[in-house]
Amino acid sequence: MDSFATRSEPNSQEMQNKSFHSYRYSVAPMMDWTDRHCRYFHRLMSRYTLLYTEMVSASAIVKGDIDRLLAHDQMEYPLALQIGGAEPRELSEAVDLCADRGFYEINLNAGCPSSKVQEGCFGVALMQDRRRVAECLEAMQQASRGIEVTIKCRLGVDDQNPHDTLPLFIETVESLGIKRIIIHARKAWLKGLSPKQNREIPPLDYDLVIQMKREFPDLKICINGGIQSLDQAAYFLDQGLDGVMVGRAAYRYPADLLLTADKKIFGMDDPCRDHSEILSEMWQYLEWHQQKGSKLTPITRHMLGLFAGCPGARRWRQELSNPAINSPHGLTIIRQLISDLGSSLSFESHTGEA
Ligand SMILES: Cc1cc2nc3c(=O)[nH]c(=O)nc-3n(C[C@H](O)[C@H](O)[C@H](O)COP(=O)(O)O)c2cc1C
């Protein structure tokens, strides 16, 4: 594979071991955000956190340029692929095409409320049709050649009462032999709210997710939605949940949410990289991409939050997103920026916990 990262150190034996559960802590699938550059950057900060791809639609996998759509590097492992779809045959075909590509898990999106997703009647709309969910998951499992199939959902959709409908949904999922579900702890409204509003306005109900774990003790349940710190993640694990998925906070404050995750969540003693090591690794990555003639802002845009909360963070963000970064002098600008900001750039936590 034409890749920078294949030259990096492979992941450790612990993760090859099936009893090691990377899903205890994961970074959520986020369209346009968790692309391979982002995942490369996140992986430098945590070896054990499970990373998710952006959602890839089953029809794109079946009809499109699969090598480009699923391009990733072993360095990103453990890596889960999220698929969107609602046609069992198409999902089966898509999973069949993906099953030997090294993914840790293949996840079905039943939580996304964007208009595109609604047109295809998949994403969270699936929560209104349990029979179809069952057909989709069954088809995916049959095609997966042993790769774990999971599902990510909301508490419910539109005027569903989650206290009634969520247990029925989970019962359906569990009856198919699915072993793990990720629940974004809020409902979605298909009409009237934008996807962004749907991530903010419907209230979070963490207690209902914890209650679901009590009602379905054999199912692995991961919680998602509004989680802001590693301490909060540890709290949910203490409550008996099997995993915690973080989205926006991990993207905006990657150092806080990832740098000490291996120690705090996975109990690993591996030394965590410091900021100069991460910058140096990213520098080489940028250099490699520049030599290939690629633009650098598609990479640097994921690094804007690296120094969130520190003095100099604003300038870091502004300069790193400046189109001048894509000029032949891009790397020189970054080098100058690091040198100017010097010691003011450090990994101090915005929450005070890192
Ligand atoms: C920019 C963006 C894109 C997203 N794309 C997806 C997606 O492709 N699939 C999905 O299941 N959820 C998607 N989500 C939702 C997140 O996975 C997550 O469920 C949500 O942001 C709540 O978690 P958080 O509060 O920790 O961010 C997206 C969220 C954001 C902010």
The ligand as an SDF file (V2000), in Angstrom:
LIG
                    3D

 31 33  0  0  0  0  0  0  0  0999 V2000
  -19.1900   15.9640   12.3960 C   0  0  0  0  0  0  0  0  0  0  0  0
  -19.9130   14.7580   12.9060 C   0  0  0  0  0  0  0  0  0  0  0  0
  -20.1530   13.6970   12.0510 C   0  0  0  0  0  0  0  0  0  0  0  0
  -20.7970   12.5410   12.4950 C   0  0  0  0  0  0  0  0  0  0  0  0
  -20.9280   11.4770   11.6590 N   0  0  0  0  0  0  0  0  0  0  0  0
  -21.4290   10.3020   12.1350 C   0  0  0  0  0  0  0  0  0  0  0  0
  -21.4110    9.1190   11.3560 C   0  0  0  0  0  0  0  0  0  0  0  0
  -20.9130    9.0760   10.2270 O   0  0  0  0  0  0  0  0  0  0  0  0
  -21.9580    8.0040   11.8950 N   0  0  0  0  0  0  0  0  0  0  0  0
  -22.4810    7.9890   13.1570 C   0  0  0  0  0  0  0  0  0  0  0  0
  -22.9450    6.9440   13.6240 O   0  0  0  0  0  0  0  0  0  0  0  0
  -22.4880    9.0830   13.9150 N   0  0  0  0  0  0  0  0  0  0  0  0
  -21.9590   10.2290   13.4500 C   0  0  0  0  0  0  0  0  0  0  0  0
  -21.8840   11.3220   14.2600 N   0  0  0  0  0  0  0  0  0  0  0  0
  -22.3830   11.2180   15.6390 C   0  0  0  0  0  0  0  0  0  0  0  0
  -21.2470   10.7780   16.5770 C   0  0  0  0  0  0  0  0  0  0  0  0
  -20.7830    9.5010   16.2260 O   0  0  0  0  0  0  0  0  0  0  0  0
  -21.7380   10.7570   18.0280 C   0  0  0  0  0  0  0  0  0  0  0  0
  -22.7470    9.8020   18.1440 O   0  0  0  0  0  0  0  0  0  0  0  0
  -22.2870   12.1000   18.4750 C   0  0  0  0  0  0  0  0  0  0  0  0
  -21.4360   13.1640   18.0960 O   0  0  0  0  0  0  0  0  0  0  0  0
  -22.4800   12.1310   19.9990 C   0  0  0  0  0  0  0  0  0  0  0  0
  -21.2640   11.8980   20.6520 O   0  0  0  0  0  0  0  0  0  0  0  0
  -20.4130   13.1220   21.2770 P   0  0  0  0  0  0  0  0  0  0  0  0
  -21.3510   13.9370   22.1210 O   0  0  0  0  0  0  0  0  0  0  0  0
  -19.3330   12.4580   22.0980 O   0  0  0  0  0  0  0  0  0  0  0  0
  -19.9020   13.9120   20.1210 O   0  0  0  0  0  0  0  0  0  0  0  0
  -21.2510   12.4780   13.8320 C   0  0  0  0  0  0  0  0  0  0  0  0
  -21.0060   13.5510   14.6920 C   0  0  0  0  0  0  0  0  0  0  0  0
  -20.3360   14.6730   14.2360 C   0  0  0  0  0  0  0  0  0  0  0  0
  -20.0440   15.8040   15.2020 C   0  0  0  0  0  0  0  0  0  0  0  0
  1  2  1  0
  2  3  1  0
  2 30  2  0
  3  4  2  0
  4  5  1  0
  4 28  1  0
  5  6  2  0
  6  7  1  0
  6 13  1  0
  7  8  2  0
  7  9  1  0
  9 10  1  0
 10 11  2  0
 10 12  1  0
 12 13  2  0
 13 14  1  0
 14 15  1  0
 14 28  1  0
 15 16  1  0
 16 17  1  0
 16 18  1  0
 18 19  1  0
 18 20  1  0
 20 21  1  0
 20 22  1  0
 22 23  1  0
 23 24  1  0
 24 25  2  0
 24 26  1  0
 24 27  1  0
 28 29  2  0
 29 30  1  0
 30 31  1  0
M  END
$$$$
